[in-house]
Each structure stands twice: as C-alpha cells, then as structure tokens.
Amino acid sequence: MEHPIMFLAILAELFGESAGEFVHHYPHLAYAWLIMIVLIILSKLATAKVRLVPEGGLQNFFEYVIESLENFQVTIMGEGGRRFFPFLGTIFIFVLCCNLQGLIPGSFAPTSNLNTTASLAVLIFLMTHIVGISKHGFRYVKHFMGPMPVLAPLMFVIEVISHLSRLISLTLRLFGNVMGEDLVVLILFSLAGAYFVPLPMMFLGLLTGFLQAFIMTLLAMIYISDAMHEAH
C-alpha cells in the first residue's frame, strides 16, 4: 500500500530517475533508512554534550525514554536480561517510529510491508535461540523435550512447530495492524481529507502504533527470558 504522493520519492528524483524508481518500488527500504538516519542524528545530538545534570531537553527526553524502557525490561526479564537492552530497546524505538511514520501524509510506514516485519521477526527468532544456546549449550535441547522422556519425540515436534509459529505470529500481527490502519487513513483522506475526517483515526493510530511496538518488544522479552531459564 502506497500513499498517492511520497515526498521521499520526489526528493530522490532530484538525484536521478533511477533513485526515484527505487523509492517507488521499495518504499519500505527507503523510509526505513530514513528513520534510521534520523534516529542516528538525534542520538548524536543528544550525546554530543552529555552532562551529569542535563541542560538540554533532548538529553532529558532520551534519558527518560531509555530509563523507562530499561526499568520495564528488568521487571519482565530480571537483572540477567539487562544486557539485552540495547537490542530490545532498539527494536521498540525503531518499530514505533516505523508505525507512526505512516500517519504522515505523503510518507510510508515500513512496517506496513511484509518484508520489514518478517526481517524483525527473524532477528528476534535468531536472538532467542542464540541466547539459549550460549546460556545452556547442548542442554538447550531440553527446552524442546517436555517434562517426560517418554513424550520427548512428540513434544520435540510440537515445540519446533510452536517456535516456528512465533515467526508467523510476529510477522503477521505487526504487518496486518499497521497496513490496515494506514489503509483506513488513506481511504479517509481520499474521501474527505479536506474536512479533517481522518483526524480521529490518526489519533487512534498514535495509540495503536505504540501498542504494536510495545507488544512486539514484550513478546521478544518473554521469548528471550524463556530461553535463558533452565528447562524443567
């Protein structure tokens, strides 16, 4: 789903026809890179002159966001999960920015494309099992064997299917919600954009965009935390 006019495609055409075509064909990549560049610039500005007692609003804002996310993560995962905060915090902020970008007229939400959500799901899936293997070694296979040895072959198949279904769940949940929300906003803009009809849906989109980022990050916390624990 694309907005009728994408401002990034217009800017890209200034650098050549091929650049404009790339944005038109792969808007999820172009707008994802735009979000990453903006976040990197804001991070550099916020940490350029770090002070013990912040004088600027940007440092205060970033400190509040990061501290709140980290405290919440420790509540869910315990102290042992603190070292995964850079990964999980980045997932939350990136997904949130991607979700909200679709509310900007002429822009595009990268998470309304299946490739973006699938990539994020694969990252979380791989991180979960990398953590499990690094924590438990070969004993990590016990997570797939169930509580009774006699049921181990059956439980192994069920657990493998369950873990693979996480990929589908993470991918489709985020993709479906963001795409549906953006599609409704686009239709409302097309039908009655001049009369501010889309505004209630856009305000609702702020809430759902946050909730979808929160849910995806929370599920990642739960999956990684589960991989860290000993199998019973």
N, C-alpha and C positions, 0 to 999 in steps of 0.2 A: 504494500500500500504506500503510495506516494502522495505528498501534497502537490497541488497543481503547479506551484512555483516553489522551487527550492533555492534559497538565497545562496547556498554554498555552490550550487551548480552554476549560477550566474557569475559568481566570483571566479570559479575555476575556468570558465570560458575566456576570461581575460588572459589566461596563461596558455591558451591554445584550445582548439576544438577537441583534441583527444582528452584533455583534462576534464572538460565539461562532460564528455561522453562517459568518462569513468565514474563521475559523481552520479550521473543519471542511472547508470547500470548497477553501481554498487554504493548506493547512498548509506547503507548501514556501516560500511567501512569508512567512508569519508566522514560521517558525523561521529563515529566512534573515535576516530583520530582527532577530530576537533575537540571533543570532550577531554581526551587525554592531554592534549596540548594545553587547554585552558586550566586543567587541574594541576599540571606541572608548573605552569606560570604562577598560579595562585599560591602553590606550595612554596615556590622560591621566594615570592614576595613576603609570605608570612614568616619565613625562617631567615630572611636576609639579615634582620637585626633583632635576633631573639634576646629578650630581656627577662630577668627574673620577675620583675614587676612590669607586665606588658603596658606599653603606652599606646599602641595602635589597636584598632578594632579588629583587624584581620587576624592578628595573633590570638587575641581573646576568643574570637569565633572558632578558629581551628582548634585551640586548646580545649574549648568546651565540647566540641563535637567529638574529638578524639578521646577525651577523658570519659565522656558518657558512653561511647561505644565500647571502650576497653572495660569499664566497670560492668557493663551489661554482659560482656563476653565472659568475664571472670565469674560472674554469678551463674552462668549457664555451664561453663566448662571447668570451673575451678582454676586454681593458680597454675596448674600444669598447662592450661590452654592459652596462657598469656603470650607465649612465644609465637602463636599463630595469628596474633592480632594484625600484623602488617598485611597478611594475605586476606583475612576476613574483613578487615576494615576497608581495604581497597575494593573488595567485591561490593560491599554495601554502598560506598560513595559512588563508584562507577555505575552500578545498576540504577541508583537513584537519579543520577544526572541523566543517564540514557532515557529513563522513563519520563522525566519531566521535560526533556528536550522536545518531545513530540507535541507538547502543548503550545509551543511557539509557532505561530503561523509562518509557513514557508520553510519550516525545519522538518526534521525526521528523527524519530525515536529508534536508535539502533536495536533496541530490544524488541521492536515490533517485527524484526526479521528473524526467522528460524535459525539462521547460521550463527547469529550472535548469541542467542540463548543456549544453543547446543554447545557452542565453544565454552561458555561459562559453566555449563553442566559437566562437561568433560574435565575441566580444570578441577572442579570440586570433587568429582569422582576419583580422579587420579591422586589428588592430595589426600583424600580419605585413606586410600589403600597404601600410599607411600608412608603415611604416618603409622598405620597399623603394622606394616612390615618392619619399619625401622624401630618401632617400640617393642615388638614381640618376636621378631624374626620368624622362623618357621612355625612357631606356636600360634601365629596369627590365623592359621588354617582352622583352629578350633572354633573361631567365630562362625564358621560355616557348617560345623558338625552337629550342633544341637546338644542337648543335655544328656542324651542316652546313646551309647555306642551302637546299639542295635539299629537305631534310626538314622545313623550318620549318613549313609548313602542317599536316603530320601531327603534329609534336611540339607545336605550339600546342594542338591539340585534346586530346592526351594529357595535357599539363601542366595545362590547365584542369580536366580531369576529376580529375587527381591532387590538385590543390589543393582542389577541392570535396569530394573524398572525405575530406580531413582533418576537415572539419566533421562528417561522419557518424561517423568513427572516434573523434574526441574526445568526441562526444556519447554514443555507444552504449557505449563502453568503460567510462566512469565510471558511467553510469546502470545498466548491466547488473550490474556488480560490486557496487555499493552496494545496489541493490534486492534482488539475490539474497541477499546477506549478511544484510540486515535481515529478509528474509522467513524465512530459516532460523532466526534468533534468535527471531522472533515465534512460529514453529511450535513450537520447543523450549520456549518459555515457556508456551505453551498446553497442551502435552502433559505437561511435567514440570518446570515452573518452580519448584515448591516443593522440588525435590530438587537444585537447583543444576546440573542437566544443561546449561543454556545457557552456563555459565561458560567452558568450553573454547572454544566458538565465539566468545564475546565477546572473549576474549584474542586469538584469531586475528584478530578484527575490528580490534583495535588495530593489528596489523601491516599488514593489507590496506588499512585506511583511510589509513595513512601512505604505503604503496606507491602507491596510486592517486593521491594528491595529488602525490607525487614524480614519477610518470610523466607526469602531465598537465603539470606545470611544466617537466619536462625536455623534453618534446616542444615546448612553447611556446618554450623557449630555442633549440632546434635550428631551428625554423621561422623565428624572428626573425633568428637568426645567419645562416641561409642567405640571407635577403632582403637582409642587409647586404653580403654578399660580391658581388664582380663576377661577372657571368655569363661562362662560358667557351664 
